[in-house]
Amino acid sequence: MKTANHDPAAVAASEGALQRAHALATAFLSSLPGRSVSHVPAPEEMAAALDEALPEAGSDPAGVVDEWFGRAERGITASPGPRFFGFVTGGVTPAALAGDWLASAIDQNAGLWASSPAAAQTELVVLRWLKELFGLPEQWAGALTSGATMANLVGLISARQWAGRRLGFDAAGDGLAGQPPIVVVASTEIHLSAVKCLGTLGFGRNQVRRARAPGGPVDIAALAALLKEIAGPVIIVGNAGEVNTGHFDDLSALADLRDAHPGGAWLHVDGAFGLFAAASPRLAVLTRGIERADSVAADAHKWLNVPYDSGFAFVRDAGILREAFAAGGAYVVGSDGGWDPFTHVPEMSRRFRGLAAWCALKAFGRAGYRTMIERCVDNAAAFARWVEATPAVELMNPAPLNIVCFRVVRAGLDDAASDDLNRRAVRAIQQDGRAFVTGTAWNGRSAIRAAFDNWRTTLADVTLLQAAVADVAKDLPA
């Protein structure tokens, strides 16, 4: 069928904008090895650079892209680069980046089969590949999400639906008002993303019953004692990779407690980055028991090294997952037997995140991810050894995976002054520009975290991090 010709000027403007964006992007990527990781601009500086009134008239698309980059560049961190050790932030592999660009260009709605059979089928393949990569049960249902926060929500809303059924009501259909309470137990180190989800789902952020977790992993005996106080169904939230130390709960022991609880229990595991240990035969022992969980949440924009934002959730009981998100309307087109992803997640319309993940997994393969994950862990171990051997800093906790928690030490300082020194040290390292770290608190003391999960990072980058930390530890006034 012949279609009408499009405006040649509009086509040219589109091509010009894409070419300019490509030039800016490739120049940025080329600069990453030597680029200052962050300039740490003040909010007023960024407001002065970017705030303005809504323009009355439009502008050339290529010029708009160029203008924004020029005005905003000082506030762009080199987070895809090899020396960004803050939070837990992966990079972007070449295949993942290309897939993400293409996903934007073809602009598929990945909510329904009818809106994009290609997107829906690609997501199914990605989910199967991820289960194969991590050794998870083939029959588990799942979906791609915006990250581990939304993946936690998918797992926990499934848990809520299950618990409601045990108590004789439909949580998704009837709500929680007037119903018997659903109890949630976790460790003191439950991640704030899971806590946010519990608040969103009506459990109450302050109602989570917490067992102590000395050193990172939950105290199994303390958790068992909590469970003995609960008669009805309970949701257990476990950690596969505690965010400050990288430590794992004993997932097999948690699954045993789940199985033994008289009122029934659901085991949800937050594996935002720790799940990736399962991809390495050398590290998989850390995740032992995760295959017995009822739901698992993880990030893809961390160790899968795909662009923000991307995550995934798996749920053992596909029926409960669909029930939790059941919705229908005359305006929802039938799928003709294909999978409708919106039945597994909160959103109806969704970005085609599956393409970047498909390209990343296809390009790296199982062996590529195993090698990259082990290299990141080796980089973390090398940095931890340096910390232990350097008098000006101390290791706050053993580093079993890819997180190193440490602090600057200075003789003669009391606890308050030492904590203040470490808060200032984080800022000073960021301002130095050679590396980027973030702060935290561990065992009641201010500390510094470095996370290693970027495919680009080498031992040379670790050496630069060591130098930046050493200089700040030596020169920062007490």
NUMARBA-691741 format. One record per residue (C-alpha): x, y, z. Coordinates in pm, whole numbers, plus 50000, padded with zeros to 5 digits. Layout:
BEGIN
XYZ
...
END
This chain:
BEGIN
500005000050000
501415033749899
501595059950172
501685097750154
505075114450131
506325130750450
507575166350471
511215165550353
512085193650595
510765173550891
512755143050782
515905164050751
515355179651094
514945145351249
518115132351086
520035163251193
518975159451555
519865122451560
523255129051404
524005156051660
522895133751948
525095105851811
528095129151789
527605141652144
527105106352277
530165091652107
532335120552222
531085115752579
531735078352572
535215083652428
536005107752712
535065083852993
538545068753057
540035102753139
536995123653222
536525138453569
533885116053724
531985145053881
532245182553917
529755182754208
528025215154104
525835233554352
522055233054295
522125270554228
524715265153955
522565239253779
519455260653818
521255290053660
522405267953373
519065251753293
516085270753434
514225293653196
510675302453094
508805279252860
509705290852507
506855305452305
508275294351971
510065262451879
513695257251779
515745235451548
515855200051700
519605195851650
520235229551809
518035220752104
519995188852173
523295207252139
522165235752363
521015212852643
524265193352648
526355224752655
524365239852939
524025207753143
527435191553093
528875202853425
526115183653600
526575151453403
528435125353606
530615099553434
528465072253589
528825048753288
532585050853324
535055027853499
535695049553806
532145055153928
531995034354246
529015051754403
525775035054509
525675002654303
525815015753947
526604994753643
527805007653310
526295001252968
527754975452731
528004985452363
525304960852258
522964972352536
523435008752438
522755001552071
519664981652165
518395010052383
518895035452104
517005013051864
514225007952120
513755045752134
513725048451757
511125021251696
509135032952003
507235001152083
504674999152364
505694967552548
502464964752746
500414942152522
501094915852261
498784934052020
500764966452047
504094949151977
504424911451932
508174916951887
508524934452224
506424909052413
508244879052268
511654895152323
510794900652690
509784864152727
513104853152579
515064876852806
513254863553113
514044827753014
517694836352951
517954852953293
516504822153464
519074800953279
521884824853373
521014823253743
519874786953763
516304796153862
513344772853802
512174773453441
508484774753532
508734807453728
506764836653585
508264871353561
508454905053397
510894933053326
510494963753545
512004998253590
514394984953854
514604965054176
512194988254356
509404979854114
510574943754104
510264942654483
506754956454447
505864929054196
507114902154435
505544917354745
502154923954585
502154887154486
502984878554847
500124900654966
497714883154730
498874849154853
498544859155219
495084873455162
493974840655009
495304822155314
493234845355532
490124842155318
490034874555119
491134888854784
493704915754864
493744930254511
489964930054478
488774937954830
491664957854976
493134954955325
490644976255520
488874955855784
490834924455701
493114904355930
496634918955933
499364904355714
502664903455901
506024910655736
509334900455894
512804910255773
516244919055901
517334952656033
519224956155703
516164954155475
516744977955184
514775010255178
513345001454836
511554971454987
510384992955278
508975018555032
507104990754855
505664977755182
504395012655259
502915016054912
501134982454944
499484991855273
501584970455506
503015001055680
506695009955671
506825010356051
505034977156095
507814954955962
509114932156238
512904931756219
515464906756339
519004917856410
521654912856143
525134915556298
527704920356025
525084919755747
523364885555739
520184881755941
520424862556269
518434831356183
517684823156548
516354858256607
514164856056298
512904821856405
511934836556742
509934863856567
508124838056356
507114818456666
505124848856779
503074849156456
500204824756412
498954834056068
500574836655726
503714857555716
505884873455448
509644869255499
511924893955317
515494881955270
518624898955136
520834885254861
523534911854880
523174936755167
523784971255023
526514982855264
528614951155276
527434927355004
526654900455261
523914874755206
521264861255435
521334823355469
518644817955207
518424780455261
517784786255631
515124812255546
513454787355312
513514761455590
511814786155825
509264793455554
508514756355513
508204750655887
505904779855971
502524765356075
500494794355935
502284793955601
504954818055481
506104834855159
509824840655104
510674871454899
514344877954821
515724912154731
518604903054502
519114937254342
522764929954264
523524898954470
521494875854246
524254879553987
526604859054205
524554829154089
525974833853738
529454824053861
530234788453973
532834803754202
530334826754375
527054807754345
527414793354695
526424827854824
522984824854663
522344788854766
518654784754844
517424813354627
515834787954394
513494779254684
512174814854714
508614824254623
509684856654455
512944873554364
513684909654264
516784922954088
518184952253893
519344949353535
520894984153532
523414972553790
525354941153704
523654932953374
525114966453261
522134978753061
520915015053056
518715030253322
516115021053405
515774983253404
515044955053646
513194922153664
511034901553898
510344864453917
507414847954098
507044810754156
503224810454137
502194825053800
498524823553894
499014844854205
501054869954001
498324873553739
495654875954009
497534904254181
497504925053862
494184913453715
492514940953510
490364942753202
488394966252984
486604966752653
489374989052517
492084962852584
492644944852254
492754906952268
496164890852242
495294861952007
497164838652240
500274860152284
501574871652621
500394905352754
503144918352987
500784942753161
499224912653338
502454908553537
503294944653632
501554976753750
501974995953423
499764992753118
502055011652879
505735002852908
509055011052749
510644983452540
513374975852796
513714940452669
515704950152360
518694964152551
518714933452777
518374909652480
521304926352302
523444926152617
522814889352691
523284879152328
526564898352293
528154887452624
526674852752661
526844832152980
530644830852973
530984868252923
528844876353224
530604850753439
533964866053351
532774901853405
531134894253741
534224876153869
536474904553751
534354929653943
534574908254257
538334905154212
538584943154177
536644947354502
538904922154677
542004940554555
540684973354692
539714957155023
543234942855060
544674977554999
542374992255265
543494965955516
547154973255438
546845011255455
547075027555802
545035058355704
541885038055633
540155007855785
537834980955655
534464982355830
533354947255734
534624917955526
533794921455155
532394888555018
531194902454686
531514936354517
530914961754796
533744975355011
532744994655324
535585014555481
536435046855661
539235071755703
540965069756042
542795097656221
544435094756562
543065115656846
539515120856715
536435111956914
533515094056746
531675125756647
534755141756494
535675109456316
532175106756168
532365142756050
535765135955893
534355106855694
531335126455573
533705153255448
535985126755297
533155114155075
532605149254944
536325155054896
536795122954696
533855132354474
535255167354419
538695153354341
537245138754021
539395107753989
536745085054140
533245086654281
532205070154607
529195074454834
528735075755207
526725054455446
526475045055812
527565010955937
527404998556295
526435033556400
529465050256240
529835071355927
531505051455651
532375051655281
531195026655021
532765016154694
530804993054463
532404974254174
529924963853903
530964981753584
532094961153286
534744987553200
536574988253535
540134974853543
542794972153811
544235004753676
540975021853774
541165005754118
544655020454154
543275055154074
540585050254340
543265040554592
545275071554508
542265094454545
541345079254882
544945080555005
545335117254910
542095127355079
542925106955390
546305124455411
545315160055325
541785165055463
541875187055775
540645169856092
END
